[in-house]
């Protein structure tokens, strides 16, 4: 059961990293050290082209994203994050959601919406900037995200975070 708990914790951390970067699952699994760039001020950025659209994404890494990346780091692989198959990842997210008592279903893509709404738009980042960070080909796609800001999302995500901080897997 210890391995399962570690896998669930890894799934949680990958999801949180996605929340802090807005990266889609398929992009997360491909990120490697070549996608990390420091700017003139020393800030660390993720720079990559989205697999789905080939549109460039540029995201400044928040301290929490850097912490998660360092936690998940391994010299034994080229990628920034450990690989987790899509179906496995989704099933762990579902298990975490149910254990946390979150009523609405969420998927890997919920992390992109969380980034777009909580991390950027709700903090006053212009929608055009958010669009570029997400690698959208036009702002109209990002506008769909901007409409998804119900209070319930904030409350449920806070519950998810508080639940997973001291995660204990009981089977």
Buried (B, 14 or more C-beta within 10 A) or exposed (E): EEEEBEBBBBBBBBBBBBBBBBBBBEBBBBBEEEBBEEEEEEEBBBEBEBEEBEBEBEBEBBEEBBBBBEEBBEEEEEBBBBEBEEEEBBEBBBBBBEBBEBEEEBBBEBBBBBBBBBBBBEEEEEBEEBBBBBBBEEBEEBEEBBEEBEEEBBEBBEBBEEBBEEEEBEE
